[in-house]
């Protein structure tokens, strides 16, 4: 989201610096544009709230298909706008302007064309043309492409709901241990607070640089799941022997801290520490 975060920080500063040099209409336009950028950032960073998180997730899932639809729709909307301008530009002031004509066509995606498009004395000279464009715009622009947008959003919503269900299953899996193991963690609340403070101030987690530690563990998990042809590795908590953990995190101190925080023992063999 750097494409949103950086402009939301830099644009207000830039506009304040350029304010004496810009005409008032130009300045207010860019102020409104900046407010839109900040609103998009607010929406994205407000995902701490579960309902808002679902909305943002649906939008993120739908964006690729919406972009593909816009790529197809843009030339068709431009051509439809041109046809309206050719037939009705002489009798309708709105359709005589290309930009206004285009906004009317885009508006048809969300609302049917008004009756003024086909009725009134102004259209006597082009009644047949107005009727032809009414049906073309309604069926092609509104019914076909407008329905595609609804279908894309519904599909994205269903995907997000399925992903949420899978995520809950993964959280339940990660919060549990296999039946033959029992919890062997031995770390105090005060020590946990100390490690959290260290991570917050220095980005070090359990004695190691957090991105490196997380990447090493996630890589090992991915390798185990990739080697497992049955798919069972994805359904249960993966257990790493102490020696293998030391090798993965490249340090006995980090491995010892992880074992103290998340360690488990196999019930049959108490001597074997595993994480």
Buried (B, 14 or more C-beta within 10 A) or exposed (E): EEEBEEBBEEBBEEBEEEEEEBEEEEBEEBBEEBEEBBEBBEBBBEBEEEEBBBBBBBBEBBEEBBEEBEEEBEEBBBEBBBBBBEBBBEBBEBBBBBEBBBEBBBBBBEEBBEEEBBEEEEBEEBEEBBEBBBEEBBEBBBEEBBEBBEEBBEBBBEBBEEEBEEEEEEEEEEEEBBEEBEEBEEBEEEEEEEBEEBEEEEEBBBBBEEEBBEEBBEEBBEEBEEEEEEEEBBEEEBBBEBEBBBBBBEBEEBBBBBBBBBBBBBEEEEEEBBB
